[in-house]
Amino acid sequence: MTDLFSKFDPLIQQRETLLATGVTDPYNLVMEKVVSPTVAICNGRETILLGTYNYMGMTFDEDVIAAGKDALDKFGAGTTGSRVLNGTYQGHKECEEALKEFYAMDHAMVFSTGYQANLGIISTIAGKGDYVILDIDSHASIYDGCAMGNAEIVAFRHNDVEALEKRLKRLPPEAGKLVVLEGVYSMLGDVAPLKEMIRVSKENGAMVLVDEAHSMGFIGEHGRGVAEAQGVLDDVDFVIGTFSKSVGTVGGFCVSNHPKFEILRLVCRPYVFTASLPPSVVATAATSIRKLMHGSNKRAHLWENSKLLHKGLRDLGFQLGTEEPQSAIIAVIMPDLEQGAMMWEALLEEGLYVNLARPPATPAGMTLLRCSLCAEHSSEQVGEILGRFERAGKRVGIIG
Ligand SMILES: Cc1ncc(COP(=O)(O)O)c(C=O)c1O
């Protein structure tokens, strides 16, 4: 018998080598108590959270929590059904209404996760014989959506407008084409040149889908994302997003002005063949989305935090993923996985949680300590974070 697990041997080996150094397992952290959007108790120690994607700090918003509790009381713990059978409650429709208002678009479809939103929309609209043209650094859910739909995948160099144009021009003019982009790329926290990319896509007869998972709620005047900030939201055919970041709960969505959009509810398998979100979750999401419409002060404070942390880390001598802060993600580049894991652990001992990211999730084989800021971080906390980075960085030898 061939052991089907033998394909994992290299990963098992790499993990064992890392853990043999005595370093804490960076992928097995337990939050014993969560005190607020920015503080948790980990290993018995009060820890500042700097790796949660909880950009707008909505997880502990009083109105959001009250809406969830109320829905739990009135509608029960779960729907036990698909959206197309018994799983559409008033709350799901209200959540879709909130999204339509938030984006000022005609249609909104709520999925159980952002992963399923990409999987569902991409696989359903781009099938055999169609082309999906995507940035090579696209999220796993985008690649999985392409694989599920069986479309031809054409990848282009990260954020390279010329490369995108070249690929598009080589494709048969009559073929169905979907260009898939992200507003903010989560590994380095860099923003896509959507304006140019969308122009080139339209000139070459492609539809455009933009995943705004890491920009919704924060970037753009109304928090609609990078497409809004660059003035091209009207040219985007499909916006994908998640409730697991700025919205502060769980779920995913697609919004669109396409006149035939509603047919997707009957043909999109990751929408049809799974249970819908619990009433409490859609109630928290709808309340949060409505509050994010009025979040300009929070957005401004989050930008301040992002600039403060970026400058502070650079002044300390850390190598960062972007020259300037472009989003609420600041990536600190580590020399290798071993030193990255040591630095991650040293920060945790200082009482600071960040994400350790490594290949294949990262571009160019990089090991990264990814920091994601929250609008609820105070300026004092950002100062505290920099102090902890300095002490840990000197202890591990990443900075002098
Ligand atoms: C760009 C992007 N798209 C989609 C997702 C999936 O979102 P969810 O957590 O709701 O499944 C993520 C999550 O990390 C993401 O970074």
The ligand as a MOL file (V3000), in Angstrom:
LIG
                    3D

  0  0  0     0  0            999 V3000
M  V30 BEGIN CTAB
M  V30 COUNTS 16 16 0 0 0
M  V30 BEGIN ATOM
M  V30 1 C -7.3490 38.1890 -0.4710 0
M  V30 2 C -8.2070 37.2590 0.3040 0
M  V30 3 N -9.3190 36.7780 -0.2570 0
M  V30 4 C -10.1350 35.9360 0.4030 0
M  V30 5 C -9.8540 35.5190 1.6880 0
M  V30 6 C -10.7690 34.5350 2.3760 0
M  V30 7 O -11.5290 35.1360 3.3400 0
M  V30 8 P -12.2650 34.2960 4.4820 0
M  V30 9 O -11.4000 34.3340 5.6960 0
M  V30 10 O -13.5630 35.0020 4.7010 0
M  V30 11 O -12.4770 32.9090 3.9760 0
M  V30 12 C -8.7160 36.0020 2.3140 0
M  V30 13 C -8.4150 35.5760 3.6930 0
M  V30 14 O -7.3490 35.5660 4.1940 0
M  V30 15 C -7.8620 36.8730 1.6070 0
M  V30 16 O -6.7340 37.3370 2.1610 0
M  V30 END ATOM
M  V30 BEGIN BOND
M  V30 1 1 1 2
M  V30 2 1 2 3
M  V30 3 2 2 15
M  V30 4 2 3 4
M  V30 5 1 4 5
M  V30 6 1 5 6
M  V30 7 2 5 12
M  V30 8 1 6 7
M  V30 9 1 7 8
M  V30 10 2 8 9
M  V30 11 1 8 10
M  V30 12 1 8 11
M  V30 13 1 12 13
M  V30 14 1 12 15
M  V30 15 2 13 14
M  V30 16 1 15 16
M  V30 END BOND
M  V30 END CTAB
M  END
